[in-house]
Amino acid sequence: MENVSEDEGYHQHQPNRLGEMAYHNMKERLIRGAFSPGDKLTIRAVSEMLDVSTTPARDAINRLVIDGALIYSGPKTVIVPHLRLSDLQEITQMRLALEGLAAALSVKAASEATIDELEQLQAKIDAALDEKRYFDTLWHNKEFHFAIYRLSGMPYLLQVIETLWLRVGASFNGLYPEFSETRYGARNHRNAIEALVEKDADAARAAIESDIRDGFRQMKKMSADRDQRNLSRR
């Protein structure tokens, strides 16, 4: 009887497990910029993308709608929202404060292994930029930043930063191709690595803040251009 009970419990909780896995998978994709603002997703498309049934796909979508990362445009369709300029400004102010703090705290825990990891990630970013593989650029960019932030030793801080990236991740697609030409991000990343090598907390904070500000300027321009196009259509 005990084995039957355990088996029943497993099947009862399996949909919840799949829903949780689907949620975290979609969340990570949004954080890394796998989707762009305006992209439409259906429950069926998400279920096929994640190789799960429609129930966990629906659960994941509902949670991401609550998180503000998606909005419903129909009974079975969601859209990755465009951030309003006011939203982008607020998120940027929070990122400057929190990610700057995480970077400053990270220098104490930085090791040779950490530096090697960051240099390898930056090499992947550079290669992706050279080949205009912007999806891969964004994927590795997230790894780079969070490899630094994890060194802060503050898991709650990391969770809040992740929440901000969930809201702004799709907008990172607007950084390219311009950032591929200017290499602002690459310069900021190298400055961050150098700061960790030198154990310079102020320089680490400054490098990350510069990275955020450079990104904000480009995303702000994209937001203004979109607003202008919308006005011209009226």
N, C-alpha and C positions, 0 to 999 in steps of 0.2 A: 504493500500500500504506500509506503514511503516513496518508493521509486515512481509510482504513478503520480503522486502528489507533486513531486519535484518536476516531473515531466510536464504536468499541466501548468505549473507555475512558470516554467520556461516558455511555453507557448503563449501564455497570457501576457508575459512581459516582452516577448520578442518584437511585436509591433512598436512598443515604446523604444526599445533599443535601436531599431531601424530608423525610427523617427529622429532620435537623438543623433545618430550617425549622419543621417541626411541633412539635418540642421547644421551640424558642424562642418560638413563638407561644403554646403552652399555658402555658409558664413565665410569660410576660408577663401572660397573663390571670389566672393564680393570684396573681401579685404584686399586681395591681391590684384584687383582690377580685371578679373576674367570677364566681367560684363561692363558695358558702357552705359552711361545715362541714356534713357530712352529705349533700351533693349526690352522687348516683351518676352515673357516666359509663361508657358502654360504648365499646369500640373502634369500633364502627360509628358511634355518635353523634359521637365525636371526629373520625372521618374525614369525616363529612358537615359538621361544623362548620368544619373547616379546608379542605374541598374537596380532600382527598387520598385515596389508597387506604388500605386497612386496614393495610398493611405499615408505612408511615411513622407512622401513628397509633399502632400497637402499639409501635413503637420509642420514640416520644415518651412514651407512658404508662410503659413499662418504666424509662426514665431518670428520670422524675418519681417513680416508686416508690422507686428507689434514692436519690433526693434527699430522700425522706421527705415529699414534698408530696402524695402519693397513697398509698393502701393498697389492695391487692387484696381484694375481697369474694367473688370467684368467678373462674372461668377467663377471662372476658371483661369483667368489671365491676370498676371501682375506685370508691373513696369518697374524698371530700375529708375528711380526718380532723378531729375535734374536738381541740383542744389540751388536754392536761391542765394543771391549774393550775401544776404544777411546771415544765412545759415553757414555759408562758407567762411565768412569773417569770424563768426562765433567759434566754429570748430578750429579755425586756425589759431585764434587766441588761446584756446585750451591746449592745443597741440604744442604751441610754443612753451607754455608753462610746464606742462607735464613731461613732454619728451625731452625738453631741455634739462629738467630735473633728473630724469632717468639717465641721460647721457653724462651729466656731471657726477652722479653717484657711481657710474659704471667703472670709472678709471681705477678705483681701488682694487677691483676684482679682475682687471684685464691681465691676461697672461700671454705668453708667447703663442700658446695654442689658439687663444682668442684672436690674436693679431693675424696668425696664419689663416684662420677661418675667414676673417673679414677680407683679407687680401685675395683669397680664392674666390669669394663671392663677388668682389669688385671686378675681378678678371672676367667672370662670367657675365656681369652686367656690361662691361666694355665690349666683349665679343658680341653680345646680343644687340647692342647699339650699332656696332659696325655693320651688322647684317640686317639691321632694321627689324629685328624680332622683338617688337615692343611688348608682346605678351610675356616673353621670357624675361625681359628687362624688369617688368613690374613684379614678376614672380620672385626673382632674386633680390629685388629692392626691399621687399618685405622681410626676407630672410636677413638681409644686412642690418636693417634698423632694429629688428627685434633681437638679433644676436647681441647687440649693444645693450638694449633696454633690459634684457634678462639679467645682465650683470649687476643691475641696481640692487638685486635681492629683495625687491618689493613687488610681490605677486599681485596685490590689489592695484597698485599703480599700473602694472602691465595690463590688467583687465580693463581699466578705464581707457588706456591708450588704444587697446584693441577695439573697444566700442567706437571710438572716434574714427578709426580707420575703416570700420564697417560702414560708416555713413559717407565717408569721403573716398573710399577705394575706387569706386567706379569713375569718379572724376579725374583720377590720376591718368586716365587714358588721354585726357586733353593736354598732357604735358608733351606729347610727341606728335609730330617729329621734331619740334623746336629743340627740346632738350637733347635730342640726338646730335644736333648741330652745335649747340652751345656747350654741351657737356657740363652744365652747371652742377648737376647732381654728382657727377664723377669727381669734380673738384671738391665739393663739400664732403663727399665720402672719404677722399684721401686726407683731407684736413682732420676728419674725425679719427681716422686710423692713427695719424701722427700724434694727435692729442692723447690717445690711449697709450701709445708708446712712451710719451713723455710724462704720463700720469698728470696731465694738466686738465683739471676739471672745468675751468673757465673756457679753455679752448675747445673742449669736447662739447660743452653746451653751445658755444658760439657756432660751431660747425653744423650742428643739428638744427639750430635756429635758422641759420642761413639757408639750409636745405629746405626747410619748411617755408620760409619767406619767398624764396625763388619759385617754389612750386605754386604758392598762393598767387603770385603776380601773374603767372601764366593761366591758372584756372580762373582768376578774376577776369582776365581778358576774354577767355572763352565764354564766360557767363555774360559779359557785357555784349559780346558779338551775338550771342543767342537771343538776348533780350531785344537787341536792335532788329534782328530778323523777325521776331515775333511782332514787334510794333509795325514794321513795314507791311505785314500781311493783313493788318486790321483795316 
